[in-house]
Amino acid sequence: MPRFYLDADLSPKIAEIARGLGLDVVSAHEVGMSEAEDSEQLSQAASGNRVLGTRNRDDFLQLTLEAYHDRKPHAGVLIIISGGKHQASRTAHALARWGAAHPVVPRYAIAWLRV
């Protein structure tokens, strides 16, 4: 099962609930990265071999292309599409289902998760 890093635009409650479901998830809020730039978020995720979860599609699509071009470490990006910020439980459960269905995430992969 992949390990996850949720960037600052996702509630840390998602990580808390997901850990209760047995996932290895950390939140940018929990590791002091809530004010970090998107490129720093991606580097943080990659350094821990974690798939970065975000709602910020455009920036992370571009950063993934740049990482691929520059051969920078990258453990994948999961773009989470949800109806609102207050769906932590639904998002955590969707993350668990996605992780179970994708036990191995290729480097530089970009995937979408609709909650």
MOPAC internal coordinates of N, CA, C and O (Angstrom, degrees):
PM7 1SCF
backbone

  N    0.0000 0     0.00 0     0.00 0    0    0    0
  C    1.4652 1     0.00 0     0.00 0    1    0    0
  C    1.5258 1   108.05 1     0.00 0    2    1    0
  O    1.2310 1   120.21 1   -43.37 1    3    2    1
  N    1.3203 1   117.20 1   136.63 1    3    2    1
  C    1.4722 1   119.03 1   179.52 1    5    3    2
  C    1.5327 1   112.04 1   -67.81 1    6    5    3
  O    1.2310 1   121.92 1   -22.99 1    7    6    5
  N    1.3041 1   113.94 1   157.01 1    7    6    5
  C    1.4655 1   121.74 1   172.40 1    9    7    6
  C    1.5250 1   106.25 1   -96.62 1   10    9    7
  O    1.2310 1   120.59 1   -30.38 1   11   10    9
  N    1.3323 1   116.48 1   149.62 1   11   10    9
  C    1.4624 1   120.69 1  -174.27 1   13   11   10
  C    1.5248 1   112.09 1  -125.50 1   14   13   11
  O    1.2310 1   121.90 1   -30.96 1   15   14   13
  N    1.3222 1   113.97 1   149.04 1   15   14   13
  C    1.4647 1   123.73 1   172.01 1   17   15   14
  C    1.5184 1   105.42 1  -128.36 1   18   17   15
  O    1.2310 1   119.83 1   -59.84 1   19   18   17
  N    1.3299 1   117.92 1   120.16 1   19   18   17
  C    1.4667 1   121.61 1   179.71 1   21   19   18
  C    1.5138 1   109.13 1   -97.76 1   22   21   19
  O    1.2310 1   120.64 1   -55.15 1   23   22   21
  N    1.3201 1   116.39 1   124.85 1   23   22   21
  C    1.4614 1   118.61 1  -177.31 1   25   23   22
  C    1.5215 1   111.30 1   -73.56 1   26   25   23
  O    1.2310 1   121.28 1    -1.09 1   27   26   25
  N    1.3235 1   115.15 1   178.91 1   27   26   25
  C    1.4632 1   121.63 1  -169.56 1   29   27   26
  C    1.5270 1   114.25 1   -67.41 1   30   29   27
  O    1.2310 1   119.72 1   164.16 1   31   30   29
  N    1.3273 1   118.13 1   -15.84 1   31   30   29
  C    1.4630 1   117.90 1  -179.63 1   33   31   30
  C    1.5305 1   112.62 1   -85.31 1   34   33   31
  O    1.2310 1   120.38 1  -179.26 1   35   34   33
  N    1.3215 1   116.88 1     0.74 1   35   34   33
  C    1.4680 1   121.15 1   175.54 1   37   35   34
  C    1.5265 1   109.63 1  -110.38 1   38   37   35
  O    1.2310 1   120.80 1   -36.53 1   39   38   37
  N    1.2952 1   116.08 1   143.47 1   39   38   37
  C    1.4608 1   121.73 1  -178.39 1   41   39   38
  C    1.5264 1   111.17 1   -63.62 1   42   41   39
  O    1.2310 1   119.94 1   -43.28 1   43   42   41
  N    1.3333 1   117.73 1   136.72 1   43   42   41
  C    1.4659 1   119.74 1   175.51 1   45   43   42
  C    1.5331 1   112.02 1   -64.83 1   46   45   43
  O    1.2310 1   120.31 1   163.42 1   47   46   45
  N    1.3161 1   117.01 1   -16.58 1   47   46   45
  C    1.4693 1   121.30 1   176.76 1   49   47   46
  C    1.5310 1   110.47 1   -62.19 1   50   49   47
  O    1.2310 1   120.32 1   148.39 1   51   50   49
  N    1.3311 1   117.00 1   -31.61 1   51   50   49
  C    1.4647 1   120.66 1   178.43 1   53   51   50
  C    1.5288 1   109.43 1   -61.71 1   54   53   51
  O    1.2310 1   120.54 1   133.96 1   55   54   53
  N    1.3300 1   116.58 1   -46.04 1   55   54   53
  C    1.4656 1   120.50 1   179.67 1   57   55   54
  C    1.5235 1   110.81 1   -62.27 1   58   57   55
  O    1.2310 1   120.63 1   138.16 1   59   58   57
  N    1.3110 1   116.40 1   -41.84 1   59   58   57
  C    1.4649 1   120.92 1  -179.64 1   61   59   58
  C    1.5294 1   110.94 1   -60.88 1   62   61   59
  O    1.2310 1   120.79 1   132.85 1   63   62   61
  N    1.3207 1   116.09 1   -47.15 1   63   62   61
  C    1.4609 1   120.69 1  -179.93 1   65   63   62
  C    1.5254 1   110.32 1   -66.63 1   66   65   63
  O    1.2310 1   120.49 1   137.80 1   67   66   65
  N    1.3238 1   116.68 1   -42.20 1   67   66   65
  C    1.4656 1   121.06 1  -179.10 1   69   67   66
  C    1.5294 1   111.91 1   -62.37 1   70   69   67
  O    1.2310 1   120.31 1   141.55 1   71   70   69
  N    1.3232 1   117.02 1   -38.45 1   71   70   69
  C    1.4702 1   119.54 1   176.27 1   73   71   70
  C    1.5309 1   110.59 1   -62.65 1   74   73   71
  O    1.2310 1   120.61 1   144.13 1   75   74   73
  N    1.3238 1   116.44 1   -35.87 1   75   74   73
  C    1.4568 1   120.18 1   176.10 1   77   75   74
  C    1.5225 1   112.59 1   -64.82 1   78   77   75
  O    1.2310 1   120.81 1   159.05 1   79   78   77
  N    1.3259 1   116.05 1   -20.95 1   79   78   77
  C    1.4616 1   121.75 1   177.28 1   81   79   78
  C    1.5277 1   111.31 1   -91.34 1   82   81   79
  O    1.2310 1   120.53 1  -177.36 1   83   82   81
  N    1.3285 1   116.59 1     2.64 1   83   82   81
  C    1.4614 1   121.01 1   177.67 1   85   83   82
  C    1.5110 1   115.68 1    94.59 1   86   85   83
  O    1.2310 1   119.91 1  -172.31 1   87   86   85
  N    1.3268 1   117.77 1     7.69 1   87   86   85
  C    1.4664 1   120.40 1   179.63 1   89   87   86
  C    1.5233 1   111.09 1   -86.05 1   90   89   87
  O    1.2310 1   121.13 1   -26.09 1   91   90   89
  N    1.3154 1   115.44 1   153.91 1   91   90   89
  C    1.4597 1   122.64 1   173.92 1   93   91   90
  C    1.5285 1   106.42 1   -95.58 1   94   93   91
  O    1.2310 1   120.66 1   -83.29 1   95   94   93
  N    1.3166 1   116.35 1    96.71 1   95   94   93
  C    1.4652 1   122.66 1  -173.76 1   97   95   94
  C    1.5207 1   109.72 1  -134.06 1   98   97   95
  O    1.2310 1   121.02 1   -44.39 1   99   98   97
  N    1.3346 1   115.66 1   135.61 1   99   98   97
  C    1.4582 1   121.00 1   170.34 1  101   99   98
  C    1.5212 1   107.93 1  -126.52 1  102  101   99
  O    1.2310 1   121.43 1   -25.86 1  103  102  101
  N    1.3021 1   114.87 1   154.14 1  103  102  101
  C    1.4603 1   122.00 1   179.19 1  105  103  102
  C    1.5235 1   109.71 1  -111.27 1  106  105  103
  O    1.2310 1   120.67 1   -34.74 1  107  106  105
  N    1.3082 1   116.32 1   145.26 1  107  106  105
  C    1.4703 1   120.97 1   175.14 1  109  107  106
  C    1.5198 1   110.52 1   -54.25 1  110  109  107
  O    1.2310 1   120.36 1   145.85 1  111  110  109
  N    1.3098 1   116.93 1   -34.15 1  111  110  109
  C    1.4656 1   121.71 1  -179.92 1  113  111  110
  C    1.5242 1   111.62 1   -65.25 1  114  113  111
  O    1.2310 1   120.71 1   147.98 1  115  114  113
  N    1.3252 1   116.25 1   -32.02 1  115  114  113
  C    1.4638 1   121.31 1  -176.75 1  117  115  114
  C    1.5211 1   113.54 1   -81.20 1  118  117  115
  O    1.2310 1   120.52 1   158.88 1  119  118  117
  N    1.3244 1   116.61 1   -21.12 1  119  118  117
  C    1.4712 1   119.85 1  -176.09 1  121  119  118
  C    1.5299 1   112.19 1  -112.60 1  122  121  119
  O    1.2310 1   120.74 1  -160.62 1  123  122  121
  N    1.3257 1   116.19 1    19.38 1  123  122  121
  C    1.4563 1   120.79 1   175.79 1  125  123  122
  C    1.5137 1   115.00 1    72.17 1  126  125  123
  O    1.2310 1   119.90 1  -153.39 1  127  126  125
  N    1.3375 1   117.79 1    26.61 1  127  126  125
  C    1.4650 1   121.46 1  -177.86 1  129  127  126
  C    1.5257 1   112.75 1  -114.09 1  130  129  127
  O    1.2310 1   119.90 1  -163.32 1  131  130  129
  N    1.3168 1   117.80 1    16.68 1  131  130  129
  C    1.4683 1   119.70 1  -174.18 1  133  131  130
  C    1.5255 1   113.26 1   -67.17 1  134  133  131
  O    1.2310 1   119.94 1   159.33 1  135  134  133
  N    1.3193 1   117.71 1   -20.67 1  135  134  133
  C    1.4706 1   120.71 1   179.10 1  137  135  134
  C    1.5315 1   112.51 1  -104.22 1  138  137  135
  O    1.2310 1   120.14 1  -176.58 1  139  138  137
  N    1.3221 1   117.33 1     3.42 1  139  138  137
  C    1.4617 1   121.59 1  -176.49 1  141  139  138
  C    1.5280 1   111.77 1   -71.93 1  142  141  139
  O    1.2310 1   121.27 1   -27.98 1  143  142  141
  N    1.3188 1   115.17 1   152.02 1  143  142  141
  C    1.4662 1   121.85 1   175.33 1  145  143  142
  C    1.5322 1   109.23 1   -66.15 1  146  145  143
  O    1.2310 1   120.94 1   -21.06 1  147  146  145
  N    1.3292 1   115.80 1   158.94 1  147  146  145
  C    1.4604 1   120.18 1  -179.39 1  149  147  146
  C    1.5274 1   111.80 1   -58.49 1  150  149  147
  O    1.2310 1   119.89 1   139.57 1  151  150  149
  N    1.3166 1   117.82 1   -40.43 1  151  150  149
  C    1.4647 1   120.33 1   179.49 1  153  151  150
  C    1.5274 1   111.15 1   -62.44 1  154  153  151
  O    1.2310 1   120.51 1   144.11 1  155  154  153
  N    1.3245 1   116.62 1   -35.89 1  155  154  153
  C    1.4647 1   120.55 1   177.19 1  157  155  154
  C    1.5334 1   110.71 1   -70.05 1  158  157  155
  O    1.2310 1   120.81 1   143.61 1  159  158  157
  N    1.3267 1   116.06 1   -36.39 1  159  158  157
  C    1.4690 1   120.33 1   177.04 1  161  159  158
  C    1.5340 1   109.55 1   -61.14 1  162  161  159
  O    1.2310 1   120.85 1   134.45 1  163  162  161
  N    1.3247 1   115.98 1   -45.55 1  163  162  161
  C    1.4591 1   120.53 1  -179.12 1  165  163  162
  C    1.5309 1   110.95 1   -64.57 1  166  165  163
  O    1.2310 1   120.53 1   138.68 1  167  166  165
  N    1.3146 1   116.59 1   -41.32 1  167  166  165
  C    1.4702 1   120.34 1   177.41 1  169  167  166
  C    1.5248 1   111.35 1   -63.46 1  170  169  167
  O    1.2310 1   120.71 1   138.97 1  171  170  169
  N    1.3270 1   116.25 1   -41.03 1  171  170  169
  C    1.4674 1   121.06 1   178.80 1  173  171  170
  C    1.5246 1   110.00 1   -61.31 1  174  173  171
  O    1.2310 1   120.41 1   134.20 1  175  174  173
  N    1.3167 1   116.81 1   -45.80 1  175  174  173
  C    1.4625 1   120.64 1   179.55 1  177  175  174
  C    1.5308 1   110.47 1   -62.62 1  178  177  175
  O    1.2310 1   120.67 1   132.72 1  179  178  177
  N    1.3166 1   116.32 1   -47.28 1  179  178  177
  C    1.4672 1   120.42 1  -177.94 1  181  179  178
  C    1.5228 1   111.90 1   -63.56 1  182  181  179
  O    1.2310 1   120.13 1   143.47 1  183  182  181
  N    1.3304 1   117.36 1   -36.53 1  183  182  181
  C    1.4643 1   120.13 1  -178.54 1  185  183  182
  C    1.5301 1   111.68 1   -64.71 1  186  185  183
  O    1.2310 1   120.34 1   155.20 1  187  186  185
  N    1.3193 1   116.96 1   -24.80 1  187  186  185
  C    1.4593 1   121.52 1   176.90 1  189  187  186
  C    1.5167 1   112.90 1  -101.52 1  190  189  187
  O    1.2310 1   120.79 1  -169.05 1  191  190  189
  N    1.3444 1   116.10 1    10.95 1  191  190  189
  C    1.4641 1   122.36 1  -176.38 1  193  191  190
  C    1.5216 1   111.34 1    51.81 1  194  193  191
  O    1.2310 1   121.52 1  -132.33 1  195  194  193
  N    1.3492 1   114.69 1    47.67 1  195  194  193
  C    1.4578 1   122.01 1  -178.32 1  197  195  194
  C    1.5288 1   110.77 1  -115.74 1  198  197  195
  O    1.2310 1   121.00 1   -41.64 1  199  198  197
  N    1.3183 1   115.70 1   138.36 1  199  198  197
  C    1.4562 1   121.61 1   172.16 1  201  199  198
  C    1.5181 1   107.31 1   -69.49 1  202  201  199
  O    1.2310 1   120.49 1   -50.61 1  203  202  201
  N    1.3183 1   116.66 1   129.39 1  203  202  201
  C    1.4572 1   120.93 1  -179.54 1  205  203  202
  C    1.5255 1   109.26 1   -85.53 1  206  205  203
  O    1.2310 1   120.17 1   -57.07 1  207  206  205
  N    1.3233 1   117.28 1   122.93 1  207  206  205
  C    1.4528 1   122.80 1   174.85 1  209  207  206
  C    1.5191 1   109.23 1   -98.50 1  210  209  207
  O    1.2310 1   120.46 1   -46.47 1  211  210  209
  N    1.3244 1   116.72 1   133.53 1  211  210  209
  C    1.4643 1   121.79 1  -176.73 1  213  211  210
  C    1.5185 1   110.93 1  -154.55 1  214  213  211
  O    1.2310 1   120.98 1   -19.40 1  215  214  213
  N    1.3234 1   115.73 1   160.60 1  215  214  213
  C    1.4708 1   121.55 1   168.71 1  217  215  214
  C    1.5278 1   109.71 1  -103.06 1  218  217  215
  O    1.2310 1   120.68 1   177.66 1  219  218  217
  N    1.3076 1   116.31 1    -2.34 1  219  218  217
  C    1.4585 1   123.74 1  -173.83 1  221  219  218
  C    1.5352 1   110.52 1   -91.58 1  222  221  219
  O    1.2310 1   120.64 1  -102.52 1  223  222  221
  N    1.2976 1   116.38 1    77.48 1  223  222  221
  C    1.4602 1   122.88 1  -173.04 1  225  223  222
  C    1.5217 1   114.07 1   -59.98 1  226  225  223
  O    1.2310 1   119.76 1   122.13 1  227  226  225
  N    1.3093 1   118.07 1   -57.87 1  227  226  225
  C    1.4588 1   121.68 1  -169.39 1  229  227  226
  C    1.5204 1   113.52 1   -60.15 1  230  229  227
  O    1.2310 1   120.42 1   133.28 1  231  230  229
  N    1.3191 1   116.81 1   -46.72 1  231  230  229
  C    1.4602 1   119.69 1  -178.16 1  233  231  230
  C    1.5203 1   111.71 1   -64.02 1  234  233  231
  O    1.2310 1   120.20 1   138.48 1  235  234  233
  N    1.3371 1   117.23 1   -41.52 1  235  234  233
  C    1.4540 1   119.02 1  -176.53 1  237  235  234
  C    1.5192 1   113.14 1   -78.56 1  238  237  235
  O    1.2310 1   119.59 1   156.76 1  239  238  237
  N    1.3161 1   118.39 1   -23.24 1  239  238  237
  C    1.4631 1   119.63 1   170.41 1  241  239  238
  C    1.5254 1   109.18 1   -64.22 1  242  241  239
  O    1.2310 1   120.53 1   133.21 1  243  242  241
  N    1.3150 1   116.58 1   -46.79 1  243  242  241
  C    1.4676 1   121.03 1   179.48 1  245  243  242
  C    1.5270 1   111.10 1   -64.58 1  246  245  243
  O    1.2310 1   120.07 1   135.21 1  247  246  245
  N    1.3165 1   117.48 1   -44.79 1  247  246  245
  C    1.4658 1   120.78 1  -179.71 1  249  247  246
  C    1.5266 1   111.45 1   -63.90 1  250  249  247
  O    1.2310 1   120.00 1   145.58 1  251  250  249
  N    1.3213 1   117.60 1   -34.42 1  251  250  249
  C    1.4598 1   120.55 1   177.25 1  253  251  250
  C    1.5246 1   110.68 1   -66.62 1  254  253  251
  O    1.2310 1   120.29 1   137.25 1  255  254  253
  N    1.3178 1   117.05 1   -42.75 1  255  254  253
  C    1.4692 1   120.23 1   176.52 1  257  255  254
  C    1.5196 1   110.79 1   -60.91 1  258  257  255
  O    1.2310 1   120.39 1   137.50 1  259  258  257
  N    1.3158 1   116.86 1   -42.50 1  259  258  257
  C    1.4610 1   120.61 1   179.00 1  261  259  258
  C    1.5298 1   110.95 1   -65.03 1  262  261  259
  O    1.2310 1   120.34 1   137.47 1  263  262  261
  N    1.3278 1   116.96 1   -42.53 1  263  262  261
  C    1.4655 1   120.83 1   179.36 1  265  263  262
  C    1.5271 1   110.50 1   -61.87 1  266  265  263
  O    1.2310 1   120.62 1   138.19 1  267  266  265
  N    1.3271 1   116.41 1   -41.81 1  267  266  265
  C    1.4671 1   120.65 1   178.36 1  269  267  266
  C    1.5263 1   110.25 1   -63.02 1  270  269  267
  O    1.2310 1   120.81 1   132.17 1  271  270  269
  N    1.2991 1   116.05 1   -47.83 1  271  270  269
  C    1.4672 1   120.92 1  -179.20 1  273  271  270
  C    1.5256 1   111.34 1   -60.43 1  274  273  271
  O    1.2310 1   120.70 1   137.96 1  275  274  273
  N    1.3233 1   116.27 1   -42.04 1  275  274  273
  C    1.4659 1   121.65 1  -177.14 1  277  275  274
  C    1.5256 1   113.22 1   -89.26 1  278  277  275
  O    1.2310 1   120.38 1  -179.45 1  279  278  277
  N    1.3423 1   116.87 1     0.55 1  279  278  277
  C    1.4747 1   122.39 1  -179.10 1  281  279  278
  C    1.5203 1   113.24 1    57.54 1  282  281  279
  O    1.2310 1   121.19 1  -142.99 1  283  282  281
  N    1.3255 1   115.32 1    37.01 1  283  282  281
  C    1.4637 1   120.88 1   176.90 1  285  283  282
  C    1.5274 1   109.09 1   -81.06 1  286  285  283
  O    1.2310 1   120.16 1   -25.23 1  287  286  285
  N    1.3237 1   117.30 1   154.77 1  287  286  285
  C    1.4630 1   119.54 1   176.55 1  289  287  286
  C    1.5319 1   111.03 1   -58.42 1  290  289  287
  O    1.2310 1   120.93 1   -36.91 1  291  290  289
  N    1.3244 1   115.83 1   143.09 1  291  290  289
  C    1.4610 1   121.31 1  -177.14 1  293  291  290
  C    1.5193 1   107.68 1  -161.49 1  294  293  291
  O    1.2310 1   119.85 1   -54.81 1  295  294  293
  N    1.3166 1   117.89 1   125.19 1  295  294  293
  C    1.4601 1   121.79 1  -177.60 1  297  295  294
  C    1.5209 1   112.71 1  -107.78 1  298  297  295
  O    1.2310 1   120.02 1  -168.67 1  299  298  297
  N    1.3225 1   117.57 1    11.33 1  299  298  297
  C    1.4514 1   121.68 1   178.73 1  301  299  298
  C    1.5234 1   112.37 1   105.72 1  302  301  299
  O    1.2310 1   121.47 1   -23.77 1  303  302  301
  N    1.3321 1   114.80 1   156.23 1  303  302  301
  C    1.4666 1   122.59 1   178.29 1  305  303  302
  C    1.5194 1   108.09 1  -128.93 1  306  305  303
  O    1.2310 1   120.80 1   -46.97 1  307  306  305
  N    1.3096 1   116.08 1   133.03 1  307  306  305
  C    1.4500 1   123.01 1   175.47 1  309  307  306
  C    1.5239 1   107.68 1  -114.88 1  310  309  307
  O    1.2310 1   120.81 1   -68.11 1  311  310  309
  N    1.3169 1   116.07 1   111.89 1  311  310  309
  C    1.4577 1   121.48 1  -179.40 1  313  311  310
  C    1.5246 1   107.95 1   -88.95 1  314  313  311
  O    1.2310 1   121.46 1   -62.48 1  315  314  313
  N    1.3134 1   114.81 1   117.52 1  315  314  313
  C    1.4678 1   121.47 1  -174.08 1  317  315  314
  C    1.5308 1   109.07 1   -98.24 1  318  317  315
  O    1.2310 1   121.80 1   -59.51 1  319  318  317
  N    1.3093 1   114.16 1   120.49 1  319  318  317
  C    1.4620 1   121.19 1  -179.48 1  321  319  318
  C    1.5223 1   107.20 1  -106.53 1  322  321  319
  O    1.2310 1   121.00 1   -65.74 1  323  322  321
  N    1.3220 1   115.69 1   114.26 1  323  322  321
  C    1.4655 1   119.10 1  -178.54 1  325  323  322
  C    1.5098 1   110.07 1  -136.58 1  326  325  323
  O    1.2310 1   121.65 1   -16.13 1  327  326  325
  N    1.3269 1   114.45 1   163.87 1  327  326  325
  C    1.4541 1   120.64 1  -178.83 1  329  327  326
  C    1.5150 1   114.05 1   -79.00 1  330  329  327
  O    1.2310 1   119.60 1   170.88 1  331  330  329
  N    1.3103 1   118.38 1    -9.12 1  331  330  329
  C    1.4547 1   119.79 1  -178.93 1  333  331  330
  C    1.5115 1   112.21 1   175.80 1  334  333  331
  O    1.2310 1   120.88 1   -10.95 1  335  334  333
  N    1.3119 1   115.93 1   169.05 1  335  334  333
  C    1.4551 1   121.81 1  -177.49 1  337  335  334
  C    1.5283 1   112.55 1   -76.10 1  338  337  335
  O    1.2310 1   119.86 1   165.07 1  339  338  337
  N    1.3098 1   117.87 1   -14.93 1  339  338  337
  C    1.4552 1   121.15 1  -172.35 1  341  339  338
  C    1.5229 1   112.57 1   -97.66 1  342  341  339
  O    1.2310 1   120.49 1  -149.70 1  343  342  341
  N    1.3170 1   116.66 1    30.30 1  343  342  341
  C    1.4529 1   120.99 1   179.81 1  345  343  342
  C    1.5211 1   110.29 1  -115.91 1  346  345  343
  O    1.2310 1   120.05 1  -134.23 1  347  346  345
  N    1.2948 1   117.52 1    45.77 1  347  346  345
  C    1.4608 1   121.83 1  -174.02 1  349  347  346
  C    1.5219 1   111.92 1   -59.19 1  350  349  347
  O    1.2310 1   119.56 1   133.65 1  351  350  349
  N    1.3029 1   118.44 1   -46.35 1  351  350  349
  C    1.4560 1   120.92 1  -177.53 1  353  351  350
  C    1.5288 1   111.23 1   -65.29 1  354  353  351
  O    1.2310 1   120.34 1   133.89 1  355  354  353
  N    1.3099 1   116.96 1   -46.11 1  355  354  353
  C    1.4741 1   120.50 1   178.30 1  357  355  354
  C    1.5173 1   110.81 1   -60.63 1  358  357  355
  O    1.2310 1   120.44 1   138.88 1  359  358  357
  N    1.3264 1   116.76 1   -41.12 1  359  358  357
  C    1.4627 1   120.99 1  -179.45 1  361  359  358
  C    1.5242 1   110.49 1   -66.82 1  362  361  359
  O    1.2310 1   119.72 1   136.39 1  363  362  361
  N    1.3208 1   118.15 1   -43.61 1  363  362  361
  C    1.4681 1   121.69 1   179.49 1  365  363  362
  C    1.5260 1   110.72 1   -61.65 1  366  365  363
  O    1.2310 1   120.19 1   136.73 1  367  366  365
  N    1.3184 1   117.24 1   -43.27 1  367  366  365
  C    1.4679 1   120.17 1   179.68 1  369  367  366
  C    1.5283 1   110.83 1   -67.67 1  370  369  367
  O    1.2310 1   120.01 1   141.49 1  371  370  369
  N    1.3138 1   117.58 1   -38.51 1  371  370  369
  C    1.4680 1   120.64 1   176.61 1  373  371  370
  C    1.5235 1   110.37 1   -64.45 1  374  373  371
  O    1.2310 1   120.29 1   141.34 1  375  374  373
  N    1.3198 1   117.04 1   -38.66 1  375  374  373
  C    1.4599 1   122.25 1   177.35 1  377  375  374
  C    1.5358 1   110.10 1   -61.87 1  378  377  375
  O    1.2310 1   120.44 1   138.12 1  379  378  377
  N    1.3129 1   116.76 1   -41.88 1  379  378  377
  C    1.4658 1   121.05 1   177.91 1  381  379  378
  C    1.5262 1   111.34 1   -62.97 1  382  381  379
  O    1.2310 1   120.27 1   136.78 1  383  382  381
  N    1.3193 1   117.08 1   -43.22 1  383  382  381
  C    1.4707 1   120.07 1   178.66 1  385  383  382
  C    1.5239 1   110.58 1   -64.75 1  386  385  383
  O    1.2310 1   120.86 1   137.50 1  387  386  385
  N    1.3470 1   115.96 1   -42.50 1  387  386  385
  C    1.4589 1   119.73 1  -179.87 1  389  387  386
  C    1.5265 1   110.36 1   -63.56 1  390  389  387
  O    1.2310 1   120.29 1   135.02 1  391  390  389
  N    1.3258 1   117.05 1   -44.98 1  391  390  389
  C    1.4567 1   120.79 1   179.72 1  393  391  390
  C    1.5140 1   112.45 1   -61.11 1  394  393  391
  O    1.2310 1   120.05 1   139.74 1  395  394  393
  N    1.3306 1   117.51 1   -40.26 1  395  394  393
  C    1.4620 1   121.31 1   178.58 1  397  395  394
  C    1.5332 1   111.26 1   -65.25 1  398  397  395
  O    1.2310 1   120.70 1   144.77 1  399  398  397
  N    1.3178 1   116.27 1   -35.23 1  399  398  397
  C    1.4650 1   120.94 1  -179.52 1  401  399  398
  C    1.5319 1   112.71 1   -80.17 1  402  401  399
  O    1.2310 1   120.06 1   163.18 1  403  402  401
  N    1.3201 1   117.50 1   -16.82 1  403  402  401
  C    1.4701 1   122.36 1  -177.67 1  405  403  402
  C    1.5354 1   109.33 1  -130.72 1  406  405  403
  O    1.2310 1   120.16 1  -109.25 1  407  406  405
  N    1.3249 1   117.29 1    70.75 1  407  406  405
  C    1.4629 1   119.37 1  -175.99 1  409  407  406
  C    1.5226 1   113.77 1   -64.78 1  410  409  407
  O    1.2310 1   120.38 1   155.47 1  411  410  409
  N    1.3290 1   116.88 1   -24.53 1  411  410  409
  C    1.4618 1   121.17 1   177.69 1  413  411  410
  C    1.5218 1   107.78 1  -125.44 1  414  413  411
  O    1.2310 1   120.93 1   -53.42 1  415  414  413
  N    1.3158 1   115.83 1   126.58 1  415  414  413
  C    1.4704 1   120.85 1   179.42 1  417  415  414
  C    1.5225 1   107.60 1  -112.33 1  418  417  415
  O    1.2310 1   120.08 1   -60.94 1  419  418  417
  N    1.3434 1   117.45 1   119.06 1  419  418  417
  C    1.4593 1   119.61 1  -179.76 1  421  419  418
  C    1.5301 1   112.10 1   -64.66 1  422  421  419
  O    1.2310 1   120.79 1   -29.50 1  423  422  421
  N    1.3263 1   116.10 1   150.50 1  423  422  421
  C    1.4579 1   120.35 1   174.98 1  425  423  422
  C    1.5285 1   108.81 1   -56.82 1  426  425  423
  O    1.2310 1   120.50 1   -36.22 1  427  426  425
  N    1.3073 1   116.64 1   143.78 1  427  426  425
  C    1.4689 1   125.23 1   178.45 1  429  427  426
  C    1.5217 1   113.55 1    67.23 1  430  429  427
  O    1.2310 1   119.41 1  -169.17 1  431  430  429
  N    1.3238 1   118.73 1    10.83 1  431  430  429
  C    1.4623 1   121.19 1   179.24 1  433  431  430
  C    1.5208 1   109.94 1   -70.87 1  434  433  431
  O    1.2310 1   121.43 1   -33.65 1  435  434  433
  N    1.3224 1   114.87 1   146.35 1  435  434  433
  C    1.4595 1   122.71 1   172.79 1  437  435  434
  C    1.5151 1   106.66 1  -127.39 1  438  437  435
  O    1.2310 1   120.98 1   -53.85 1  439  438  437
  N    1.3226 1   115.73 1   126.15 1  439  438  437
  C    1.4671 1   120.17 1   179.59 1  441  439  438
  C    1.5205 1   108.42 1  -133.35 1  442  441  439
  O    1.2310 1   121.59 1   -18.15 1  443  442  441
  N    1.3308 1   114.57 1   161.85 1  443  442  441
  C    1.4612 1   121.07 1   179.29 1  445  443  442
  C    1.5111 1   109.58 1  -118.66 1  446  445  443
  O    1.2310 1   121.22 1   -36.42 1  447  446  445
  N    1.3096 1   115.28 1   143.58 1  447  446  445
  C    1.4590 1   122.45 1   177.58 1  449  447  446
  C    1.5203 1   108.49 1  -130.46 1  450  449  447
  O    1.2310 1   121.00 1   -67.04 1  451  450  449
  N    1.3134 1   115.69 1   112.96 1  451  450  449
  C    1.4654 1   120.42 1   177.16 1  453  451  450
  C    1.5244 1   108.03 1   -92.38 1  454  453  451
  O    1.2310 1   121.23 1   -54.13 1  455  454  453
  N    1.3300 1   115.25 1   125.87 1  455  454  453
  C    1.4721 1   120.99 1  -178.34 1  457  455  454
  C    1.5126 1   108.41 1   -97.42 1  458  457  455
  O    1.2310 1   120.10 1   180.00 1  459  458  457

